[in-house]
Amino acid sequence: MVGCGEERGSVREERQQEEESREREKEPEVEEEPEVEEEPEEIESSGGYAEGRFGDTMKTYFFDYTVNSAYLCEEYNGYQPADGNCILVAEVTVKNTFNESIEMYDTDFQIQWNSDGADDYDYPITAYADPVSDEQLEGTYGLGINEEKTGLLVYEVPTGENDFSISYLELFDDDSEGDVYFVYFTAKMQ
C-alpha cells in the first residue's frame, strides 16, 4: 500500500531520469576547437633581435630567409659525422631584397642547439668539406636583385639534441654588426 505523497520506486526513478534528461538538453554542447596550425609570418627585427619558426620569413637588411623544414639523420649522402654527432638537414629559402647583387656564404647561417655551452653552435659542413649533394647551398653563391634560391644546409650536431635555431647576424662593410635573427624549431630523426 502506498501512503499519501509517496510514489512507487519505479515512478520516482522514471521522473528523476526525465529531469536529468531535460537538464542535459539545456546544457550547451561544447565543441572542441580543432588544432590550428599557425600561419607563417613576415618578421622584422625589433631592438636588434628577431625570432621566428618554420615557415616564417625573416626580413634582414640584405635579404629575406625562411627555414622551410629540417630533420635529423645518421648520415647524409655518404657523409658520416664524427662520433657522438648526427646530421641535421635544413631546407632554406633565401631571397635578395637589397638594391644590388649580393654574395652569400654558407657561414651566414649558424646552427645552435638548446644548450648553455659557449661552443654549442656550428656552421654547415660545406665550411669544412665539399658539398655531398647538388641540393646543398654552396659555400659561396651570388644572388641577383630579387633573386631567390632554395637549398639545403647540412650540419653536424650532437646526437640527442632535438631543439635548434638557425641564426643570421647582419655584418656590414665597415665591420659593424646589425641585427640578429633566429628561427627556432624541433627536428626529428628520420
Buried (B, 14 or more C-beta within 10 A) or exposed (E): EEEEEEEEEEEEEEEEEEEEEEEEEEEEEEEEEEEEEEEBEEBEBEEEEBBBBBBBBBBBEBBBBBBEEBEBBEEBBEBEBEEEBBBBBBBBBBBBBEEEEBEBBBEBBBBBBEEEEEEBBBBBBBEEEEBBEEEBBBBEBEBEEEEBBEBBBBBBBBEEBBEBBBBBBBEEEEEEEBBBBBBBBEBEEE
